[in-house]
């Protein structure tokens, strides 16, 4: 189930970077490229900005471990309109 998968990722984040293997095959995610020098602004102090976005949009958001010059903000939710609100 989605909820179980989201919870697994949430718990993994506490110990390090999380990578989503099937990212391109999922229909419940929006990917936003964020420059590395802006990631702190996007996430906020201890993730507070992302938690606020999650509450307002009904989504689950996290930054996937860095793979280049930018990082990927992953916005998960089964309703596209919710993900667009978070974006």
C-alpha positions as CSV (number, residue, x, y, z in Angstrom):
1,X,0.0,0.0,0.0
2,X,1.0,3.6,-0.5
3,X,0.8,4.5,3.1
4,X,3.1,1.7,4.2
5,X,5.6,2.7,1.5
6,X,5.5,6.4,2.5
7,X,6.0,5.4,6.2
8,X,9.0,3.2,5.2
9,X,10.6,6.2,3.5
10,X,9.9,8.5,6.4
11,X,11.6,6.1,8.8
12,X,14.6,5.7,6.5
13,X,15.1,9.4,6.3
14,X,16.0,9.5,10.0
15,X,19.1,7.5,9.2
16,X,20.2,8.9,5.9
17,X,19.3,9.7,2.3
18,X,16.3,8.0,0.7
19,X,16.2,7.0,-3.0
20,X,13.0,5.9,-4.8
21,X,13.9,3.1,-7.2
22,X,10.6,3.1,-9.1
23,X,10.2,6.8,-9.3
24,X,9.6,7.0,-13.1
25,X,7.0,4.3,-13.0
26,X,4.9,5.9,-10.2
27,X,1.7,7.8,-10.9
28,X,1.5,9.4,-7.4
29,X,4.5,11.7,-7.5
30,X,5.5,15.1,-8.8
31,X,9.2,15.8,-9.1
32,X,10.6,19.3,-8.6
33,X,14.3,20.0,-9.3
34,X,15.7,22.3,-6.6
35,X,19.2,23.8,-6.9
36,X,21.5,22.6,-4.1
37,X,22.0,26.2,-2.8
38,X,18.2,26.6,-2.4
39,X,17.4,23.4,-0.7
40,X,17.6,24.8,2.8
41,X,15.1,27.5,1.9
42,X,12.7,24.9,0.5
43,X,12.8,22.6,3.4
44,X,13.0,25.2,6.2
45,X,14.4,24.7,9.7
46,X,14.3,21.0,10.4
47,X,11.9,20.4,7.6
48,X,9.3,22.9,9.0
49,X,8.5,24.4,5.5
50,X,7.9,21.0,4.0
51,X,5.7,19.9,6.9
52,X,3.6,23.0,6.5
53,X,3.2,22.2,2.7
54,X,2.2,18.7,3.6
55,X,-0.5,19.8,6.0
56,X,-1.9,22.4,3.6
57,X,-2.0,20.0,0.6
58,X,-2.5,16.6,2.0
59,X,0.7,15.3,0.5
60,X,3.9,13.6,1.6
61,X,7.1,15.5,0.6
62,X,10.8,14.8,0.9
63,X,14.1,15.6,-0.8
64,X,15.6,12.6,-2.4
65,X,19.3,12.1,-1.8
66,X,21.5,14.3,-4.1
67,X,22.5,12.9,-7.4
68,X,24.0,16.0,-9.1
69,X,23.9,19.7,-9.1
70,X,20.3,19.8,-8.0
71,X,18.2,17.8,-5.7
72,X,14.8,16.3,-6.3
73,X,11.9,17.4,-4.2
74,X,9.4,14.5,-4.3
75,X,5.8,15.4,-3.7
76,X,3.6,12.3,-3.2
77,X,-0.2,12.0,-3.2
78,X,-2.7,10.0,-5.1
79,X,-4.7,13.2,-6.1
80,X,-2.8,15.3,-8.7
81,X,-4.5,18.5,-7.6
82,X,-3.1,18.1,-4.1
83,X,0.4,17.6,-5.6
84,X,-0.1,20.7,-7.8
85,X,-1.1,22.7,-4.7
86,X,2.1,21.6,-2.9
87,X,4.2,22.4,-6.0
